[in-house]
Each structure stands twice: as structure tokens, then as C-alpha cells.
Amino acid sequence: MVYRDYLPHKSAREYQDRKMAKWMGFFLSEHTTTLNTEEGQLSDEVDRMPLNQLIVLLNQCFLNRLNVTLELDNAGFVETKLGIVDHVDQYQIGLKTEQDYIFITLGQILTLTISEED
């Protein structure tokens, strides 16, 4: 339901858009269907680090320029990357490896461990 209490006219405040309700129902049914399929569910075998813990560790690694080892979800396969966190924002991180510089979304990160300094 859309709240329009701020509008000055009663007819505008009480207006119900039927098309919007139909669209919201369609979106909800599609979303529910996707969640109920196997593709929408995470595998039970994958251990994912809690997001709040991941963000704290990423910020510490970024500020202290620490070497990290990341396990990433790469289209269903676990991939390991080693490097220094060089960029952090709310959606992704920048990882500087020996070979290249890559951007990784936070949703791809399964685990993060701080590596020993060389």
C-alpha cells in the first residue's frame, strides 16, 4: 500500500491504483517461485561468513594494508584469491594481486582470512 497522507486532497489520499497492486502481486509471485526453485537456494555445503563480520575484517585489512586470502563463489565453483584490499565500498572491494587488480562484489565472498606477512 502506498501512503499518501501528505497530500492535501482527500481524493488523492484515498486513491488506490489497481495496476500497481497487480504488478506488486506479479512481482511477489515471481520472487517466491524463484526462491522455491533449487537455483534460488544456496547450497548447504557452502559456509559463508556473516556479512557484519566480513565488513569489519575488510575494513581492518583495508586500513592496515594486510594480505588476505579470499574464497569466492565463482558461478558455483570456489575460487581462491590472494592479495591486498585496496578499495572498499558498500557493493564491492578492489583486490590487488601479484598479477592484476580485480573488483569483487561482497556477495561473491564466502570467507576471508588474514594471511601471514612475507
Wavefront OBJ file of the C-alpha trace (Angstrom):
o trace
v 0.000 0.000 0.000
v 1.243 3.464 -0.856
v 0.848 6.092 1.843
v -0.264 9.463 0.591
v -1.090 11.160 3.909
v 0.970 14.190 2.947
v -1.340 15.108 0.038
v -3.831 17.944 0.668
v -6.874 16.477 -1.156
v -8.878 13.584 0.268
v -9.471 12.016 -3.160
v -5.716 11.875 -3.809
v -5.022 10.393 -0.372
v -7.582 7.604 -0.838
v -6.708 6.761 -4.464
v -5.931 3.061 -4.981
v -4.004 2.206 -8.113
v -5.240 -1.238 -9.196
v -2.492 -1.646 -11.776
v 0.193 -1.132 -9.152
v -1.424 -3.771 -6.923
v -1.464 -6.233 -9.827
v 2.180 -5.502 -10.605
v 3.198 -5.981 -6.960
v 1.340 -9.294 -6.855
v 3.086 -10.453 -10.012
v 6.486 -9.436 -8.651
v 5.860 -11.220 -5.355
v 4.742 -14.443 -7.053
v 7.794 -14.437 -9.349
v 10.083 -13.788 -6.402
v 8.528 -16.605 -4.363
v 8.771 -19.014 -7.293
v 12.450 -18.218 -7.768
v 13.201 -18.715 -4.082
v 11.457 -22.094 -4.098
v 13.489 -23.438 -7.030
v 16.849 -25.063 -6.458
v 18.619 -22.261 -8.337
v 17.438 -19.678 -5.815
v 18.729 -21.591 -2.797
v 22.286 -21.673 -1.533
v 24.000 -24.993 -1.248
v 24.198 -26.451 2.271
v 27.846 -27.362 1.682
v 28.988 -23.728 1.437
v 29.988 -21.986 4.646
v 29.508 -18.254 4.176
v 30.996 -15.737 6.580
v 28.384 -13.471 8.236
v 28.174 -10.108 6.466
v 28.801 -7.969 9.557
v 31.952 -9.942 10.405
v 33.096 -9.747 6.775
v 32.702 -5.963 6.672
v 34.669 -5.490 9.899
v 37.522 -7.671 8.633
v 37.541 -5.972 5.219
v 37.806 -2.545 6.816
v 40.647 -3.689 9.086
v 42.510 -5.214 6.135
v 41.996 -2.073 4.055
v 43.174 0.327 6.772
v 46.206 -1.765 7.757
v 47.101 -2.894 4.199
v 47.096 -6.577 5.222
v 47.443 -9.570 2.899
v 44.204 -11.530 2.669
v 43.068 -14.848 1.263
v 39.540 -14.790 -0.151
v 37.396 -17.751 -1.081
v 34.968 -16.639 -3.769
v 31.808 -18.098 -5.239
v 32.530 -18.088 -8.971
v 29.412 -19.470 -10.704
v 29.109 -22.399 -8.312
v 32.839 -23.075 -8.010
v 35.028 -21.988 -5.119
v 37.947 -19.829 -6.238
v 40.798 -18.629 -4.002
v 42.417 -15.211 -4.411
v 45.391 -13.796 -2.502
v 46.165 -10.080 -2.377
v 45.795 -6.737 -0.614
v 42.437 -4.993 -0.203
v 42.968 -1.667 -1.976
v 39.380 -0.369 -2.264
v 36.212 -0.883 -0.182
v 32.707 0.447 -0.777
v 29.215 -0.770 0.033
v 28.966 -3.047 -3.012
v 32.455 -4.270 -3.887
v 36.109 -4.377 -2.994
v 39.246 -3.890 -5.049
v 41.859 -6.600 -4.603
v 45.446 -6.026 -5.730
v 47.043 -9.388 -6.523
v 50.537 -10.091 -7.849
v 49.211 -10.441 -11.398
v 46.338 -7.958 -11.642
v 43.752 -5.760 -9.948
v 40.214 -7.125 -9.659
v 36.898 -5.916 -8.308
v 34.886 -8.420 -6.272
v 31.297 -7.937 -5.157
v 30.570 -8.580 -1.490
v 28.082 -11.302 -2.447
v 30.847 -13.361 -4.062
v 32.979 -13.550 -0.916
v 32.499 -16.780 1.032
v 35.332 -16.450 3.568
v 38.157 -14.061 4.334
v 41.319 -14.931 6.226
v 44.236 -12.662 7.030
v 47.445 -14.078 5.561
v 50.855 -14.047 7.212
v 53.177 -11.264 6.103
v 56.078 -12.285 3.853
l 1 2 3 4 5 6 7 8 9 10 11 12 13 14 15 16 17 18 19 20 21 22 23 24 25 26 27 28 29 30 31 32 33 34 35 36 37 38 39 40 41 42 43 44 45 46 47 48 49 50 51 52 53 54 55 56 57 58 59 60 61 62 63 64 65 66 67 68 69 70 71 72 73 74 75 76 77 78 79 80 81 82 83 84 85 86 87 88 89 90 91 92 93 94 95 96 97 98 99 100 101 102 103 104 105 106 107 108 109 110 111 112 113 114 115 116 117 118
